[in-house]
Amino acid sequence: MPFSMLLNGFGNAKPELMQELKLPESVGVTVLQNTPWTALEGDEDPTANSIVQGYLNTLKAQGLNPSEQGIWFQSGASLLVENQGKIPIPAASLTKITTSLAALETWGPQHQFDTTIAVTGPIQNGVLQGDLVISGGGDAMFVWEEAIALGNTLNQLGIQQVAGDLVISGNFMMNFEVNPAKAGAFLYQSLNSKTWPADLADQHSQMKPKPAKPTIAIKGSVRLGDMPNARAIIQHKSLPLLHLVKRLNVYSNNVMAETLSQLLGGAGPTQQKAASSASLPPGELQLINGSGLGTENRIAPHASTIMFSAIARYAERNGFTVSDLFPISGIDVGTLIDRNIPKNAVVKTGTLNEVSALSGVMPTQNRGLVWFSIINRGTNLDGLRQQQDVLLNRLQAHWGIPKTRSKIITPTPAINTPTSLLGAPDRNIAVGN
């Protein structure tokens, strides 16, 4: 049954039809229009098909194989147009959609990763008579701002100097450096403002509100090791997961994505969790990591679209929106710099040497929210990005530019609190005596 017919007769829909669609009888038309969960054929859009065919012909004229270009456009349950839509192909950083969904479903949007700061001796006259021990718990965004705030908390606890070493243990990274020795060197440097390099001083000058400059002189060096008898003095909380996911996707940060995937158990459990959460058909999602690096990561355009909409449903159930998790065209920069994607579309980009991909949701007047994925194989990446933007704008022109913005793709101001800022001091919690 064409979806337009289903909508027209929805008010009088029989329970048998609702049961067949696995929907409660109370579900509204808005949900049907905005939330794809399956694709009902028979409501394809001939004009959209013509636009997409022209797009594919352009790629073919440039020497690209149309059978290697994956496309999926869907509004509600209406499949509008597709090309090789259920064939898994290299999808680059669209893989991060998978990791985002699996992480949110596993831990929840407010989950925080702990870094424990401990000492091996007493604090006497401003001097820690022992080692300062950092035990990481997988915080993927411990950066300069976080280290500055930690240094100030240590100063407030009376530590001006450390007689021993800075000891790094556990899963600690800093400034997206996963090598614990190098991450420790960053932290060593950041705790004493008297020896800051120019880039760190500049970073501090841009922080709002501007914090004090920490001064902790460490006499020893950075070393690795477990210190089970160290006494915890501070529990550092990471940004809440939903803010980590937003930053991960705006900048398509590979280290953050792979860190989350590894904490989930690796590529296999990440794939299984996301596929189950989105009810994906078998074979449409094939991962070797959580970041998208490598052409062995393969995702069907249909699967990418359905996972993106599954995240939107998850966000709505939990009091925020998909735009709080992915970059918004016209607002966020990051990977969207120099793009001409329709305004207020919420998207995820993907790029490898021979892959350019884009997935997300685009607002329209006549079709409501259109959920889509475009995955191109080719080496002219700038050209492919430009043609993706042209395709989206042509389709939006066909379906109409909306006059109002759907709540489903509107950011949620209430989630932006002082705690959600990098370097927020109240995420350093003093513990012990």
LINPE-V258439 format. One line per field, one symbol per residue. psi: psi as a letter, one per 20 degrees, with the letter a starting at -180 (. if undefined). burial: # if it has 24 or more other ideal C-beta (glycine too) atoms within 12 Angstrom, else .. Layout:
psi = ???
burial = ???
//
This chain:
psi = pqhhggghjhhkpqhhghhhilqqiiqrhggghinphroorikqohggggghhhghhghhhjjqohijopppppocjoogqqokhjpprpjcjihhgggggggghghqhjqqppppprqjrroolipombqopooqkjoiloagghhgggghggghjjohqohbropprbmpqqkjoiohghghhggghhioiikprhhghgghhippqprrpqnooohbaprqqpmhjqpphpopprqqhhhggghghgjlohggghggghhiiagghggggggghjlqqqiipoqiaihippiioppqhgggghhghhhgggghhjjarhiiiqqppigqecijpjqlqppjqprprppahkppqpqbppqrghjcppprppoqprimgggggghggggghghhhgippqhrpqhhkpqohhinrhhjqpjphjjoopra.
burial = ..##.##..#..#.......#.#.......##########..###..#..##..##.##....#.#.########################################.#.###########.#....#.##########################.#.####################.#..###########..#...#..##..#...#.######...#.#..#..###################################..#.#######.##.#...############.####################.#.##########..#.###..#.############..##########.#############..#..#############.##..#..##.#####..#....######.###....
//
